[in-house]
Amino acid sequence: MVLIPSYNPWLVALSVAIAVIASYVSFSVTGRLARSRGWTLRVWWLAGALAMGWGVWAMHFVGMLAFHLGTPLGFDIGPTLLSMLPIVAGAGGALWLLARGPAFRGLLLLAGTALGAGVGGMHYAGMAAMRMQPAIVWHPGRVALSLAFAVLGATAALWVCLRVAEESRPARRRLRQWGAALLMGGVVAGMHYLGMSAAGFAAGALCLSADSALHGVTLAVSVSVASMLMLLGVLTATWLHERVEHDVQHRDLALARTREMLIERMYHDDLTGLPNRTLLLERLQRSLADAEFNRRKIALLVLELKGFKMVNDWLGHEAGDQALRAIAASLRALVPEAGMVARLGGDEFAIAIDRVHDAAEVERLCRQVLAVMRQPVSAAGYPVSLQPSVGVAVSTPGSDDAETLLRNADAAMQAAREQGDSGYRLFEKGMHRDARERLTLTLELREAIRTGVLQAYFQPTWDLRSGVLVGAEALARWVHPQRGQVPPTVFVPLAEADGLAGALGAAMLDQVLGYLRGWLAEGLNPGPVAINLSLYELRDAGFIEGLRDKLEAYQVPADRLRFEITESVAMGDLQATLARLHAICALGCGLLIDDFGTGYSSLSHLRHLPIEAIKIDQSFVRDALVNQADRDITEAIVALAKRLRLKIVAEGVETEAQARWLREIGCDVAQGFLYARPLPAADYAERLRAARDAVAPRARVPAPTLQVVRAP
C-alpha cells in the first residue's frame, strides 16, 4: 500500500503564477545584460541569477506546501535553503552564456542544460528536506522524464528570450517576452509536478520534519508575498534602468543628429545645399593626390555672376536666393557624377572635374556652362539672366595643391571679368601679378576717396545753334602720386566691384556742391548741374534724405542740380525706381537719361520717367558720318526725343562736320574735344568768368544751362 497525495489548488495556481512572473523578470534582466558593460553587467547578471533562483525556488516551495499526504508534513530549514543553490547556479550559468552575445548562440543547448539542471537539482534537493521514513521511492523513468523536460523546456524558453532581444518594436517585444515567461513558467511548474509524480510514499510513512516551522498555508502565502515583492523590486529596477538608458539613447541620438547637422553645415552651403569652400578644398586635395598617382589632370572652374547684386538690390534678397538655388540646380544637372559643384560664397560657384584629357574638353565644358547660365531663371516671378565670368585652372603634375589651384582659377575669373562680356579665361602665368595689382589699386582708390585725392574735372558743353557755353560735364579724375593719371575706365569698375561706387558718388557730389556754392557766391551763373546717379546711390534708402541735407548744408538751390541715370538703372524694378526718381524731382532736381541707345529701354516705361533730356552716346556720333546704321540710329533717337518733348545732348563731338550734321538733325547741345577737353575746376571757372564778362555790356539773358556730370 502507498499513500495517495493531493494538492491545494489555490496554492498550486499561486506557485505557477510565481514561476511565470519570476521568468518574466529574469528575461527582463536578460535584456539589460545584452546592453550592459563592465560593472553594470556584473550587477545585472547577479540580480538576474538571484531573481530567477529565488522565483523558481519560491514556486517549488509553495508547490510543496500545497502538497498533502494524509500525514503531517514539514521541511528542515537548512536543506530547504540550500536547495536554492542549484537553481541560482544554473540560472547564473545560463545568463552568463546569454550575455556573451550572438557569437554564443551555438551554446544555447548548453545554457538550457544549465538552467534545466538547476531546476531539477533544486527540486530533488528540496524534496530531501522532508526526511520521510521510510524513504521516498523514486520512479526512475519519471525522474529522467522530468529532468529532460526541464532541460528541453528551458532551452526552448531561452531561444524565445533571444528572439525577444532581437525585436525592435516595443509592443512586439513585450508580447514575446510574456510568451517566453509563460513557457518558462510552465516548464518550471511542469517539471515540479512531474517530479512529484515520480515520488512514491509507503503506507504509514512519517515525515521526520513534521515538527519544523516550515509548513502550512500561512507560510506559503508569506513566501509568495515576499517573492512577489522581491521580483517587483527587480522589475522596477529594470524599468528604471531602461528609462534611463532610453533617455541616454535619446540624448545621444539628439547629439548625434546635432553633430551630423553641424558637420553638414560645416561642409555644405545652407542656401543651395552644395558643398562649400572647405569641402571643395578637401575633395580637391584628395583628387590631386589620386591624379598624381594615375597621371591625370584636374580642371577647376570658378564662376562669378554679373548683375547678381542688382537682383538683390531691386527684387530683394529672397529673389536673389531663388536665383542662386535655380543656378545651383542647373549647374548640378550639367556636371557629371565625377565632378563637384560648390558654392564659394555670394555669387561665386566652382566646378571641379576629376578627369580631364585635353584643353578642348575644358573649353567645351566652359561653353556649356556659359550656355546654361545665359538661360533666364525665375526670381520673384521675373525672368533674370545672370551672365557669368568663368576662370579655369588645370592642374600640373607635382606642382599644385588645392589652394593653389583655386587661386589660379580665381585669378583667371578676374581676368575674364575684366573683359566685360561674359566669357571664360584659362589661367596664365602673370595673372596673379595682375590680381595683386588690382588689389593694390583698389586699396589705393579707397584711400584716395577718403582723403579727397579724386577731383572733379569739367568738360564744357555748347549750344549747337548759338555756339554759347551752356554747361559742362564733371568727370572724376585720379592723379596718382606714382602712377600718374589713372583712367576712369580703370578705377570706376574697381569702385563698383569693391562696393566703393556709393562713396565715390558722395565724394563727387560734395565737390560739385562746393564748387557751385563758390561760383554762385562769386556772382557767376553756372545754371543747373547734372550729376551722374549710380545704381548704388539710387538703391540707398538714405540717399534722398542725405541729398536734402547736403543741399541745405551747402546752401545750393535744388533747381541747380540735375541727375543722370543710365537706361539699365532706369529700367530695373521700375516701380521702386520711379518712386526714388519722383522723390528726387520733388526736391526740385531734374533728371536725364545718359548714354541713350547703348542699354535697353521700354518705350512704354520710358514715357513714365520724369526726365527732361537724353544724351546720345558718343559711340553713335563718332562713326555717324561714315556708318549709315549709326547715322540712322542717331536721327531716330533725336526724332523720338522731339516727340517726347525732351532736349538732346550729343557726346563725343570732335569735328565741325559732326557738329554741323547734329545741328541739322535738331540736336540741342554738344560736347567733345572739338570744344574743350576736361578742365580742372579753376580753369573751368575762368571760362565762366569769361562768359560773364562777354555778356556784361549787353542786356542780361536767362542763365545758361550748366551740366556737371561724372563719367562712369
Buried (B, 14 or more C-beta within 10 A) or exposed (E): EEBEBEBBEEBBEBBBBBBBBBBBBBBBBBBBBBBBEEEEBEBBBBBBBBBBBBBBBBBBBBBBBBBEBEEEBBBBEEBBBBBBBBBBBBBBBBBBBBBEEEEBBEBBBBBBBBBBBBBBBBBBBBBBBBBBEEEBEBEEEBBEBBBBBBBBBBBBBBBBBBBBBEBEEEEEBBEBBBBBBBBBBBBBBBBBBBBBBBBBBBEEBBBEBBEBEBBEEEBBBEBBEEBBEBBEEBBEBBEEBBEEEEEEEEEEEEEEEEEEEEEEEEBBBEEBEBBBBEBBBEBBBEBBEEBBEEEBBBBBBBBBBBBBBBBBBBBBEEBBBBBBBBBBBBBBEBBEEEBBBBBBEEBBBBBBBBBBEEEEBBEEBBEEBBEBBEEEBEBBEBEBBBBBBBBBBBBEEEEBBBEBBBBBBBBBBBBBBBEEEBBBBBBEEEBBEBBEEBEEBBEBBBEBBEEEBBBBBBBBBBBBEEEEBBBBBBBBBBEBEEEEEBEBEBBBBBBBBBEBBBBBBBBBBBBBBBBBBBBBEEEBBBBBBBBBBBBBBBBBEEBBEEBBEBBEEBEBEBEBBBBBBBBBBBBBBBEBBBEBBEBBBEEEBBBBBBBBBBBEBEEEEBEEBEBBBBBBBBBBBBBBBEEEEBBEBBBEBBEBBBEEEBBBBBBBBBBEEBBEBBBEBEBBBBBBEBBBEBBEBEEBBEBBBEBBEEEEEEEEEEEBBBBBBBBB
